[in-house]
Amino acid sequence: MPQLKDTYPLYLNNKAAQPNTDLKVTDKFTGEVAFRTALATPDVIEEAIAGAVRATQPMAKMASFERKAVLEHCVKRFRERYDELAYSLCVEAGKPIKDAEGEVDRLIDTFQIAAEESTRNYGEVQPLDISARAKGYMGMWKRVPIGPCSFISPFNFPLNLAAHKIAPAIAVGCPFVMKPASKTPLGALIMGEVLAETDLPEGAFSILPASRDGADLFTVDERLKLLSFTGSPGVGWDLKAKAGKKPVILELGGNAAVIVDKDADLDHALERIIFGAFYQSGQSCIGVQRIIIHEDIYDRFKEMLVTKTKALVAGDPKDRDTFIGPMISDGEAGRLKGWIDDAVSAGATLLCGGGLSNGNMLEATLLEGVPATADANWEEAFGPLANLSKFSDFEEALEQVNHSKFGLQAGIFTRDLHQVLDAWDTLEVGGVVINDVSSYRVDNMPYGGVKDSGLGREGIRFAMEDMTEIRNLVIRRI
């Protein structure tokens, strides 16, 4: 496997800088320090913001073919560094190697989509002569870059969720400063190394590992014209309150549900639900947390789920047979273990799993009969836990899905087109996935949630719209 370096720089105004090696990043399976990176201090963050401001006009003036060339260079280099990128995810995030490779594939897809969309930033000619007073007038509008952007990305998809901010910003011509998660900064720093090989204007990008306190500096500065944050709901809504006048895009949490109707292909549903609930140890905001099963097939499908879950291989994420790796930290694993124990004490039945070893290795866990208000049901588990419940009427199942403060995505296994359309009309979520799990995402689709799950949509074209403003032109023929 590739070897990681002992230290990595941050990227300040397009250039590598190593002011210190203060951030220790651990191998999430062994717990040992894997490497160190530079940690951005307030003066470095200030310098980065000032650089982004200086780069605003040079970035806006780049031709679309020039922005496309930058993105295509990234695609080429990510392919060349595929194994290194995947291995870095294995180490810093504890992500099983097959999942890590899947994320690198998505990173490449995301930049490829952005390269294609960079030449499609269309406007419109609009007739204005809708009444006599407007005779002789015509209008047209175009989209222009919003200006310097601030990005804060999470630990669970260190490559692809950073890519969903970086790639559209380059596609439209917005300079940016990014704070990657301090537990998993390496993926974004490798992206910075690749971007530094291009001819982007000085100040076009800075990638700065920083303390959580540093997030305020990425939020409150009025020179930054947009904040895009992916992470926990508590932090996200707090940052929105501090952001002032700038638009804020929030991709937050969820406790996603899937419905398994009585006519579903159970073998297919089983494979997808096990994946959706437990891939990368359940650390996905659209991971399957609530499994709602029709009463006619409940006992059969429950047995299938338990058998399959017990057979999942846990261990070193670098081993290709591993499906369940470590959670991101001992603290997060201990939190979820506590929620599981509390749910059982409140009357839930532990069907399998629930054990904790090595500090952050939590077994894949299935519960049934979890009280609606228990943390294991009502909050975002963000770990290898799923809860089973049953329904008799499809409308009742939809109500169960909507009984949540979150609304990111939902999955439904059914062959009934009428139920598909009813669900699409009724479910209070950002996306409904039919005959697959809530955790399914293609990187060009509009992705985001409602309620406590956030504001706005990602997916390259939709992020590009958020990172641009409409500028109108009116012409009077005289």
N, C-alpha and C positions, 0 to 999 in steps of 0.2 A: 504493500500500500504506500501511497505518497507520504513523505515526511513533512511535518509542519516546521516552520522556523521557530526559533525561541522568542523572537520579538517581531512586532508589526507596527508600522507607523500609522498615524492618522493622515487624512488628506485635507489640506488647507489651501483653498484657492487653487485647486487642480494639482497641487504638488504634495509629495510625501514629506511629512515632518515628524521628527521623533523627539519632542521636547522632554519626554520622560518614558518610563515603562511601568506606570503606576497601576494599570488595570490587569489584574490576574484573571485569566480565563481557565476554568477547569475542564478536564475530561469528565463528562457527566456520568460515565460508568465507573471509572476508577476513583474519582474524587481528587486526583492529583492535578497540579497546575500544568496545563498543556502548553501554554504560551502566555506572553504578556503583550499588551498593546499600550500605545500612548493614550493618555486620558486628557481630554480637552479641558482647559481651565477657562474661567470667564473671559480672560483677555483674548484667548484663541477664538472663542465663540464670537466675540465682538469683531475680531479681524475678519472672520468668515462672513458674517452678515454684511460688513462694509464691502467686502469683495463681491458679494452677490449683488449689492446695489450698483457697484461700478459695472458689473457685467450685464445689467439689465438691457441696455440698448444694443450692445454687441450681440447678445443672444437673440434679441428680437429681430435683428437685421440678417441673421443667418438665413440663407436660402433653404427651402425645404429639402433639396437634394443634399445639401451639406449636413443637415440634421440626420437625414436618412443614412448617410455614409457613416456617421458616428455610431448609430445604432447597429448597422450591419457589421461594423468592426467589432462591436461587443459580442454579437452573435458568433462571429468567427472565433474570437478568443475564448469565449465560454466553452465552445465545443473543444477547442484545443486543451483547455484546462479542466475538462469534465471530471476526471478522476480526483483531481485536487479539490475541486469544489464539493464533490460528494463526500470525500473523506473528512473535509473540514466540518461538514454538518454532522457526521458521525461523532466527531470528537466534541465539538462545542455545544451541540444540542442534544447529544445522546440519541440521535435519530437512526433507526435501523438502516443499514446500508441500502436496501432496496427502496425504502422510502426516500432516502437522501438522493439516490439517483433519479427518482421520479421528480423531486423538486428541482434538480438541475435541468431536467427536460423542460419543466414548466418555466424556469428562468429563461431558457433559450426561446421558448414559444413567446413569452411575454415581450422580449426585446424584438423578436421577429415581427410580431403584430404591430408594435410601435413603429418599427421601420416602415411598414406598409402604410400605416395611418398617417405618418408624418407628412405625406404629400396629399392628404385628403382633408385638409383643414378648410372646408368650404364655407362660403357665404351665400348670399342670395340677392337677386334683383327683385325689388318689390314695387308694384304699381302703387302710386299714392293718389291717383286721380279718382278717388272714391266719391267725390262730390265736386260741385262747381268751383268751390273756393280753392281746390287743389289741382285744377286743370293746368297742365304744363309742368307739373312737378313729378319727379321720379325719385326713388330711393334705392339704396343698396346697403348691405351691411356685411361686415367681415368679423372674424374673431381675431383678437390680438392677445398676446401673452399677458397674464395678470401681473407678472413681475416676480420678484424674489419669493420663493416658497420655502416653507419649513416642514420637514418630514420627521416623524418619529415612528420607528418600526419596532415590532415585537420579537420575542425570542423564538416563537414556535415555527415560523417559516422565515428564517433569517435572509434567505435569498429571494424568494418569490414575492414576499410582501414588501420588501424594499424595492424590488424591481417594479412593482405596480405603482410606485411613486416616482422613481427615477426615470423610467423609460418614457412615460407620457410627458414629463417635464421637458426632457430633451426634445421630444417630438414636436412640442409647440414652441420651444424657445424660452423656457423659464429657468433662470439660475436657481440653485437650491442649496440649502444646508440640511444635512441629515444627521439625526441622532439614532444610531442602531442600538438595539438592546445591549446592555452592558454584559449580560451573560453569554451573548452570541454575536459578537461584533465582526467576526472574521469574514463572513460572506459578503457583507457590505464593503469591507475594506478591500477585498479582492476586486469587487466591482470598481472601487475607486482606483485601484492600480491599473485596471484595463482602461478606464476613462482617461487616466492621465497619459495614455499613449496616443490620444486623439488631439485634434486641433481646436477643441472647444476654447472659447475666449477665457482669459484668466478670470477667476472668480465664478466661473459657471457652476462649480460644484465644490462642496466641502463635506467630508464624511468624518464625523467627530464623535467617537465614543465619549460619553460624559456621564457624570453621576445623575441620579434622579433629580437632584436639585437643579441640575443644568437644564432640565426640560423647561423650566420657567423661562430661561433665556431664549429658547426656541419658540416661545409662545407669545410673550408680551410685547416684543419689540415691534413698533408700528411700521418699521421699514419692511417687514415681512408681510406680504400681501395675502397669503393663504397658509393655513395650517392643515396638514393631513396627518392624522394620528390613527394608528392601529394598536389596540391593546385592551386593557381591562376597562370596564364601564366606569368604575369609580375614578380612575385617573383621567379618562377621556372627558367625562362631563366636567371635572374640575378644571381641566385645561381650557375647555370651551368657555367657561365662565371668566377665565383670565385673558382670553384672546383679544378682547376689545372689538374693534370694528371689522376685523378681517374675517372672510368666510372660513368655516371650519368643516372639514370632512372627517367623520368619525366612523371607523370600522371597529365595533366593540364585540361584546360577548353574546352568548346564546346558550340555551339548553334544548337544542334542536330535537324534534320529534319525527318519528316515522310511523306511518299507519300501514299495517299489513292486513289487507282485506281477505275474506274467505276464498276469493277466486285467484289469489296471488300464486305465482310460481314459487313455492316455498324453498326449493333448493337454490334458486337464484336469489331470493330475498335473504336467505341465510348467509350466503357468501358475501353479499354486499353489506348487510347490517353488521356482521362481524368486523369487516373492514372498516366501515364507517364509525363504529364505536371504539375500536381499539388500535387503529393504525396510529403510529407514533405516540403510543401510550395515551391515546385519547386527547392529546393536547392540541385540539383544533376547535375554533369557535363554532364551527358547523358540524362537529362530531356528533354522532347519534347518542343522545343521553336518555331519551324517552322512547320506548318501543310499545306502540299501542296496537294490540292484536285482536282480531275478531274472535268472539267467544267460541265459535264453532271449530276453530283450529288452534285455540290458545294452548291447550295442554300438549298437543303434538309439537307445535312450533317452539314452545318453551323447552321441551326436552332436546330438540335439535340445537337450540341456542346454547344450552348448558353444556352439552357434549362437545360442541365445536369450541366453545370458550375454554373449557378445561384442557383442550389439546393444543392451545396456542403455546409456542415456544418462547420463553423469556430468557434474557441473558445479555451477553455482550453485543451491542449494536453493530460491531464490525463483523460479526458472524452472519453469513448469508441465511442461515436457518432461523435467525432471531426475528420474531414478530413483535414482541413486547420488550422494549428497552427501558431505560431509566426515565423517571420524570425529571424535570429540569433542576429540581433541588430537593433536599431533605425536607425543607419547610413546606413546599407544595405537596409532597407526598404525604407528610404527616397531617396536613390540613384535610386532605380528602379521606384519608384513613379515619380521621375523627368524624367526618360527616357520615361515612358508612356505618361506623359503630353507633352513632347517635340515631340513625334511621332504624337500625335493628332494635335498639332500645325502645324506640317509639312504636314498634310493632311490625316493621318490615321483615321480610324473610330473606336471608342470605342464601341465594341459590348456588353460588360458587365464588371463589376468590376471596378478597378481603384481607389477604395477608400482606405484610410489609417486611421487606428485608433490605439489608445493606443501605438503609437510610432512605433511598429514593426508588427502590424497586417494588412497586405496588402491583399486586396480581390483578389480572383482568377480572372484573367483578360484575356480577348480575344480581340485582335485587328485585323483589316484587312486593307489592303492597306498601310502597313508600308513602307516608303521609304527604298530602299535597303541599303542606307548609314546611316540610323538612328541607334543610339546606341541600341534601342530595337530590331533591327534585326541583326545588324552586330556584336555586342559584345555579350558576354555571360550574359544573364539576371540573372541567378542564383536566381530565385525567381518565384512566381506564375504568369507567363506571357507566353502566346503563341500567335503566329501570324498566320493568315490564308491567303493563296493565292491560285490561281487556275492554272491549266495547261490544255492543250488540247492534247498534244503529250507526250508520255512517255519519249522520249529523252530530251524534254524540262524540264520535272520534274527532271531528273537526273542532268541537268545543274543547275537547281535552288539549288539542294542539294549541288553541288560542288562549288557554288558561296558563298564561306565562307573561312575565313582564318583558320577555325578549321576543324578537321576531326577525330572525335572520333568514333561515331557510328551513324547509320541511320536505320530507320524502313520503311518497305514497306508492305502495305496491297494489295495483288494481288493474283489471281489464275493462272496467266500466267507464266509457267515455263521459257519460253524464256525471259521474262522480268526479272525474278529472276536472271538468268545467266548474262544478260546484266548489271544489276545493280551491281552484284558481280564483274564484270570486270571493270566497269566504275567509280563507286563511290570512291572518294578519302577519305576513312575513314578506321579506324582499324577494323570495324565490321559491317556487314549488317544483319539485323534481319527481317525475313519474317513473315508476319501476326502477328507481335507484334511490340512493340515500341522500340525506340532507347535505352530506359532506362532498357531494359531487360539484365540481366547478371547472369550467373551461375559461381560459384567461381572457377571452374577448367578450364574454357575456357581462351584462350589468350585474354587479355584485354589491350587496349591501343590505342593511336591515332597517326595521322600524322599531318603534317603542325604545326600550333601553339598548337595543342593538346598534343604534347609531344614526348617522345622518349622511346622505349622499350615496353615490355609487362609484365603485371602482370598475375595472375593465377598461382597457386602454382608451377607447373612444369616449367613454363617459368621464373618465378622469381628465382627458384633454379638454372637454367642455368646461369642467370645473376650473381648470388652470388657464382659461381664456375668458375674455370679456367681449361682449358684442359692441362694436363701434359702428355707428350709423353714418351714412352720407346721404344728404338730400341735395338734389340738383333741380334748379328751375330753368327751363328752356325759355330764353327771351330773344 
